[in-house]
Amino acid sequence: MDLGLDGKVALVAGGSSGLGLAAACELAREGARVTIGARDAGRLAEAERVIKEQARGRGEVRAVQADITDSGAARRLVDGVAAWAGALHVVLVGGGSPPMGTATRFDAGDVEAAVGQVLVPAVNLTLAALPHLRAAGWGRLLYLASETACAPVAALALSGMTRAAIVRFAQGVAADVGRDGITVNVLAPGWSRTPPIERAAARLAAAGDGDVEAQLDAMGRHSAVGRLARPDEFGALAAFLASERASFITGTVHLIDGGASAVGADLPHLPAARTDTYT
């Protein structure tokens, strides 16, 4: 399937690892000219190498160090990409995740910090990108959220608050810019095999038998397909939504959880959820 991305200019903010990196790889494989932005210079350099290797000479790739929580830095990143390539067509906003915990564990300062970490960068990058997307007459805005954008998870209260806010912001933007040839969508992945999940599995395994792979298997077992997502599966959907073929899809939230929400909240990898604890 030709996605119509050859030569399109894409910015992936938070593209140095995990799902952002997977999306950048897929866009480059489709022939897009991809810039990844993130704070860590070492991760950026490694990510640039990985993307170039996977692109196999198709899409052009560059890495730019930037802190997208700073509004000025976010604007400079966006304007720099447009100046380098002469246009901007696709922006995917990723980034970090706020701390885990239930709603009453946090104070107002914690909530403010989470908003500054998750929501504010998305707003900054969007407002900086829109003039360039409008000038191109064609644009795709994608926001990397999480499954908490779709369903509450008690232990991920800050994630739920900020990701739900991104959904409403994205839908408002979609209503404003649809007739400018710009679509706006939110990706809501469940648990994927990314470095943070692997680190979490290692910590849980260290408290048990030390078998990290068994812990990763347990983490994925509660989904309908019985495993964690692969990052490239997320990247494939991101590339499709960024494509010409997805021109009538806008204002939507795409849950990518392998059917975990259909199965329910059975989490066999957590001791409290095991049936033997209730006997």
N, C-alpha and C positions, 0 to 999 in steps of 0.2 A: 504494500500500500504506500503510495506516495503521499507523504504528509504535507508537502508544500513548504517545507522549512529550509530548503536549500538556499543559502545566502541570507536568511533572516538573521537579525541581530538580537541576541538574547543576553540578559543579565540574570545570573542566579546569585542572589544575596544569601550568604550562608551556604555556599557551595563547596566548602573545603572538605566535608566529610558526610557520612551518612546518606540520608535521602536526598539532600540537596546535591551532593556529589553524583548520586545515581541519576538525577534528572539532568544535570549538566552533561554527563556522559551520553545519555540518550539523545539530547538535543544536538550535540556535536556529531554523533553518528548519523543523524539525519541531515547533516550539512550546514547547520546553523553556525554562525560566528558567535562564540560563547565567551563571556567574561564571568569569572567567578570572583566574588568579593567576600572577605572574611577578615578576622583580626589576626589570626595566628599565621605568621609568615612561613613557618616550617610546614604546617599543614597545607597551606596554599600551594607551596612549591611541589609537594608530593601529589596533591590533587591535580594540579596542572599536568604533571607527568602522566598520571593515570588516565586523564581525559584524552590527552593526545594519543596515548597508546590505543585506547579503545576507539577513537575516532578514525583511526587508520587513514589519516591524511585527508579526511573529508572536511569537517568543520574547523575553522580557525579558533584557537584557544588562547586566552590570556588570563592572568590572575592579578588582582589588585587588592592590596591590603587596605581595609576600611572598617571602621566601627559604625555600623548602621544605626546604633542607638543614638548617635549624635546627628542631629538634623542637618547640620552643615556638611558633615562628612557624607551623609546619605545623598545629598544633592550633588556634591562634587563627584561621587561615584557614578551616579546616573548621567550627569552631564558629560563626564569623561568618556563613558562608553559611547554616547551619541556622537561626541566629537571625533573619537577614534574611528568609528565605523561609518559615520555620515548619516546614521539613523538609529532608531531603537524600535523593536517590534514586540519582544517578549520580556516580561519581568516576572521572575519567581522569587517570592520573599520567604526565606526560611529563617533560621535563627535558633536561639536556645529555648530551653524549657524552664519554667519556674519551679521552685522547690515543691516536693511532694508534701502532702499533709491535708488534714481536714479543714473545713472552712473556719472553725473557731480557734484553730491553732495560731492563726496569723493575726497581726494587728494591721492598722490602716497603712503603716509604712511599708509592710510587706506587700500589700495589695498594690500600692503605688509603684513599688519597685517592679512588680510583675507586669503591670501595664506598660511601664517604661521599657521593659525587656522585650515584650511580645507585641503589644498593640502599636505603640508609638512608632517603631521602625517601619511597620507595614504602612502606616499613614504617611510617614515622611517619604518613603520610596514611591508610593503611589502618586502623591502630589508632585513630586519631582519628575516622575516618568510621564504623566499624562500629556504635557505639552508636546513631547517627542512622539508619543503614540498617535496623538491627534494629527500631528504634522505628517506622519507616515500614512495616515488614513487606514491603518490596520494595526491592531494591537491585541495582546493577550496578557492579562494580569492574573497571576496564580499565587495563592497564599497557602503555604504549608502549615497546617494546623495539626490537629490530632483527633482521635476518636471522641475526645471529650467535647469537641464542637457539636457532636450529635447526641451524646448521651451522658448523663452525669456519672462520674466515678468519684465516690466520696473521698478517697485518698488523694485525688488530683484536683482539689478545689480551685487552686489558682489557675491551673491549666484550663479548667472548664470556663472560668470567668473570662479569661483573656481570649480564648479561642472562640467562645460564643460572640464576644464583641467583634472579633475579626469577621465572623460570618455576617453580622448585621452591617458592618462597614462595607464589606465586599458587595453585598446585595444593594446597598445604597449607591455605590459607585456604578454597579452594573446598570441600574436604572438611569443614571446620568449620561453614560457614555455609549450605550448600545448603538445609537444611530451614528456614532463616529467610527464604526467598524471595529470597536474594541469589546472583547468579551472579558468577563471577570468571574473566576471560579475558585472555590476552596477545596483543597485536598485534605482529607481527614484520615490519616493512616492509623491503624492499630499497631500492634507490636510487630516490629520488623527486626531482622538480624542486622543490627547496626552496632557500631562500637559502644554506645551507651548501654544497650541491652546486653551485649556481651560482658561488659564490666559488671552490670547488675547480676548476671548469671554467675560470674566468678565469685562475687561476694556471697551470694546465697550458697553456692557450692562449697565455699570455704567453711561455712558453718555446718555443713553436712559431710558427705562422703568425698567431696573434692572433685566430683565428676561434672565438669562444666557443660559438656555436650548433653548429658542427661538432664541437666537443669534447663538448657535451652529447649530441649524436646518437650519438657514439662510446661514451659512457658507457652509453647505453641499448641499444646494439646487441647486447649479449651475452644479453639476455633473450629468451625465446621470442617475445614480442610485438614485439620490436625497438625498444623505446623506454623512457624513464624513466616512472615512474608520475606521474600528476597528483595533487596533494594532495587534490583532491576525491574521488578514487577511494578513498583511505584513509579520508577522512571518512565516506563512505557506509557502509563496513564498520563503522567505529566506532559510527555511529548505529544500525545494525542490531543489533549486539551489545548496545547499551545499551537496546534496545527490549523491549517486551512480547513481540514475535514471537520473540525469541531466548531464551525462558524455560527451554529445556531444554539450552542450550549453556553448559557451565561446565567449568572446569579444563582448558581447551584453549589451544593456541598456533596463531595464524593467520598463516601465512607469506604475505606480500603482495609477491611479487617478480617478477610477470609471467612466471613460469616459468624464471627465471634458474638456479635450483637444478637444474632438469631438464636445462637445456642444458649445465651444467658450468661450470668455472672459466675459460673463455676470456674474457679481458678485453682486447678489441682496442684500447681507449683507452689502455692502458698500454704504453709502448715495449717492455718486456721480454716482453710476450705476443704481439707481432707476429711472424708467421711469417718475415718477411724478416730478423729478427735471428738466425735459426738457419741461414741459408744462407751 
